[in-house]
């Protein structure tokens, strides 16, 4: 078991996390240097790495030197030391106490007296330091270094419904039960059935969380952080919303901050993130049509780039909320990475900015998901300074009322005979218990929950791509209407609900989670429990499947996560809902 980050009392009035998890790594004995044990991943001593190729040693690293904020006056000396060692220092970020820097792997190795090796972690290739970094004793201001794991760390948590789905299917339903295939096997006992949905409209998206018609986000500002930037997002959104009879963006309502030095060779390149950006922006605009939307694109998907881009959003534009629809295995963070993240999130909370992060689409990250090994949760969602968002499968009636809802954990079956399609689990909301963060105070009294780690998620919204949201943007080489889902969809929806509440009532809340747990058991949060429900699709999970017709069964095994009454590890406390949530968020203690 890895050591956990202890919890302490912070002046914001909420229980927050202190910095640092101490990892034990071998370091050279040098009385003239001070080791930085939190700078390396917990697994680099436990796994067999391989020597780096020459090209990898010349790879540029963007990292952050973490400064003891009581010694901020020493930053010029630290910057000068970096320069003398062939590294380039950026401008000191006083609000988070970090000094951004860049340099090659070889230069970082020499300066910090470490070595890098290549690893494979949970299916991800990574370059990481094998031994703890160290600095000269005359640099006591340096307490850590973040961003040294070089991998395509964070990926979008967007999910599409079917591997080979046509853009417009004659078989899809525009609302629950509108169309129903007769190809259901007799032996599969499912109470509530529908063909997979074509993708909800902006108006239907608001109906999922019962947003009052007169609550439109006037005065609210919603920020979105992701990698790269597609300059066509605003135009595509306006085309889509105009065609739907919805209001497009007014001039200046959407603001995009493109990255200054994007690296298109990393993270799948910009094309891997453009559908995520379109989903985030269009979901927010659907939920809060009068809110200002600010997009912040990072240079790549590494921890330093993403976390410092969140800081950019915090320090500029005064958003009410920030939505983060990306994630990675928690073990791909070092303790110093978590220190950087938590310093940024504390700054956000101090400015009454609420930050939301997706819990992922691979369930418990077991062998039934995309990653081998034991159950695990996602970062940055696992931080107690953030609100983690899980997912639901949600069917709406023609009038927008709720027909059926369950936790988003999906089992696949052959539509011809009802047999489970191996491995059974195809996608579903992430959840579980952190191994690096202690349980915050607002989760200590959850009925039936054992253990001591921070639990995910906190709340949830629509995520199942078979009951997803129609997005207009690039897909498969052209601009198309496509249904998307994932906790990438749930996160901007929940963030928008909080922004709507803040704008409507004027309540000032930073970290949203304590206020959400104060609403537990009220009609402000719609509890989600398993339902006997499934959707039929003409397309399966694999392209060119021999028998593509597939039934997607809701909230079912073999996934270990499942919704239940009260808090659960799929939907958290439930779905923020209607006027009760808008009026009461932040007002109950």
GUMI-466537 format. One record per residue (C-alpha): residue in one letter; x, z, y. Coordinates in steps of 0.2 Angstrom, whole numbers, plus 5000, padded with zeros to 4 digits. Example, Ala and Ser with C-alpha at 12.3 -4.5 7.8 and 13.67 -1.06 7.14 Angstrom:
BEGIN
A506250394978S506850364995
***
This chain:
BEGIN
X500050005000X500749955017X500750095030X499250095042X499250095061X498650265066X497150285079X497250385094X496250415110X496450295124X495750315142X494550175140X493350295132X493450215115X494550245100X495950115100X497550075091X499350135094X500650005092X501749975077X501849985058X503550035052X504149925038X505749965029X507049825028X508849825025X509849805041X511749795044X512549965049X513149945067X513250095078X513249975093X511549905089X509749965087X508649895073X506849835076X506049865059X504349805065X504949625069X504949565050X503449535039X503049665026X503349545012X505049465016X506049605006X504849574991X504849384989X506149264985X506549155000X507649005000X509048945012X508448845027X508848655028X509948605043X508348535052X507448705050X508948795058X508748695074X506848725075X506348795091X505448965091X504249025104X504349215103X503949365114X505149515117X504049675118X504649785132X504549975133X503349975149X504250125156X505850025157X505049865165X506449875178X507649825165X506849665161X508049555172X509449635161X508549585145X508249405152X510149395156X510649445139X509449315131X510249175142X511949225137X511449205119X510849035121X508949085123X507849045137X506749185145X505149155153X504149255166X503849435162X501949475158X501849645165X500049675160X500549665142X502349715143X503049555135X504449435140X504149265133X505649175126X506149015117X507648965106X508248885090X508148975073X510048985073X510149055091X508849185087X509749235071X511449255080X510749345095X509749475085X510949485070X509649425057X509449285045X507949175041X507349105025X505948995019X504449075010X502749035002X501449155007X499649135001X499848955000X500648935017X502448885020X503348995032X505049025039X505349205043X506749335046X507349415030X508149565038X507649665053X508149605070X509249715081X509849725099X511349805108X511149985112X511249945130X509549865129X508350015126X506949915135X506749805120X505649885107X505149735097X505049545095X503449455090X503149275085X504549255073X503549195058X503649005059X502048935050X500448845054X499749015055X498049005063X496848875057X495048845064X493648935054X492548785055X491648725040X490748565036X489248565024X489748425011X491348335007X490548165008X489048195019X488348045029X488148075047X486248055046X485548085029X483748035024X483748185013X484048325025X482748435033X482548465052X481848645048X481648755032X480648675018X480248515028X480948415013X481148474996X481948374981X481048374965X482748384956X482848574954X483248624936X481848724928X482948864922X483548904940X482349034947X482449024966X481049084977X481449004993X482048824993X482348685005X483448525006X485048565016X484648555035X485248415046X485948535058X485048635071X484748575089X485348675104X483548745106X483548795087X485148885089X484448995103X482949035091X484149095077X484549245089X482849245098X483549225115X482149245128X481749085137X482149165154X483949225149X485049075152X486749155157X486649135175X488149225182X489049235165X490749175161X491249135143X493049095138X493549005122X495349005116X495948885103X497448765100X497748595110X496348515121X495248365119X494848295136X493248215130X492348375126X491348385142X490848205142X490248215124X489348375127X488448305141X487948145131X487248255117X486348375128X485548245139X484948155123X484148315117X483248345133X484348495137X485348515153X487148445153X488548535161X488448545180X489948495190X491248625188X490248725175X491548685162X493348715165X494748665153X496548725154X497648615143X499248675135X500848645146X501948605131X500948555116X501748525100X500748395090X501848405075X501248585071X499548655065X498848485059X499048415076X497648405089X496548305078X496348455067X495648565081X494548445091X493048475080X493248655082X493348645101X491748535102X490848665091X491348805101X490948735118X489348655112X488748815104X489148915119X488248795130X486748795119X486648985119X486949005137X486548845146X486848915164X488449005159X490148955165X491248895151X493148905152X494248835138X496048885135X497148775124X498748845117X500348745113X500148765094X499348895082X500749015080X500449205085X501449205101X500549045107X498849105103X499049285108X499849245125X498449115128X497149255125X498149345139X498049195150X496149195148X496149385152X497149375167X496249225175X494449185178X493749355174X492749305159X491349425152X491849375134X493149285125X492749185109X494149155095X493649045081X495249045071X496049155059X497449185046X497849305032X498249475039X499949475030X500549335040X500649455055X502149565058X501949745065X502649675081X501349535081X500049665080X500849755094X500749605105X498949565100X498349745103X499249755120X498249595125X496649665119X496849835128X497149735144X495549635141X494549795137X495249875153X494549735163X492849745154X493149585144X492449585126X493349485113X492649415097X493549345082X492849255067X493049345050X493449185041X492649065028X493449115012X492549275007X493749405001X495149285000X495149314981X495549174968X493749114971X494249064989X495648954996X497049084993X497749164977X498049344975X497049504979X495649524992X496249515010X495449505027X495949395042X496949415058X496549435073X494849495067X495549645058X496149725074X494949875079X495149815097X494149665093X492349625087X492449535070X491049415067X490349375050X489049245044X487249215038X486349075030X484749055040X483248955038X482048925053X480248875052X479648725062X479048835076X480748925077X480249085068X481349155054X480849085037X482349155027X484049235030X485449305019X487249345020X488349185019X489149185002X488849024993X488848984974X488648804969X487648744954X487348574946X485648514952X485348424935X485548574924X485848724935X487548764927X488848844939X490048724946X491848794944X492448904951X490648944958X491049014975X491348874988X491348955005X490649115013X490949245027X492549345026X492549535025X493349685018X494549825022X496149805032X497749875024X498649895041X497349975053X496450145051X494550155052X494050175070X492850315074X491250205076X491450155057X491850335050X490050375046X489450215038X488450265023X489250225006X490850165013X492450235005X494250205009X495050235026X495450055033X494649965047X493049865039X492549695043X491449615050X490549715063X489049595066X488549415061X487649255065X487349085058X488749015048X488148925033X488548735036X487048695025X485948775039X487248735052X487248665070X487348485075X488948445085X489348285094X491148235094X492548155084X492348155065X493148035052X493847915065X492347895077X491148005088X489748055078X488348185076X488848305062X488248475056X489548605056X489548795052X490748935047X491149095056X491748975070X489948945074X489449125072X490749195084X490349095100X488449135096X488749325096X489949315110X488649225120X487349355116X488449485124X488849385139X486949355141X486649545140X488049575153X487349445165X485549505163X485849695165X487549705174X488249825161X490149845161X490849845143X492549805137X492749825119X491049785112X491149865095X490650045100X489149985109X488649875094X488750025082X487650125094X486250005091X486350015072X484650035064X483749975080X482749815082X484249755093X485149705077X484249615063X484749685046X485249555033X484949575015X485049465000X483649334998X483149224983X483549064992X484548904990X484748734997X484848564988X486048434994X486348254988X488148284991X489248404982X490848494987X492048364981X492148184986X491748054973X490948184961X490248114946X488648214948X488548244967X486848324969X487148504971X486248664974X486948794985X486348974980X486449104994X487249274994X487749264976X489149304964X490549264959X491149324976X491349514977X490649514995X488749534997X487549585010X486549745008X485449855019X486349935033X488149885036X488849765023X490549675021X489649505024X488549525040X489149695047X487749785056X486749615056X486249485069X486149535088X484349485092X483149455106X482649555121X482949715113X484849675111X484949595129X484149745137X485049885127X486749825124X487949945132X486650065137X486550175121X487950295117
***
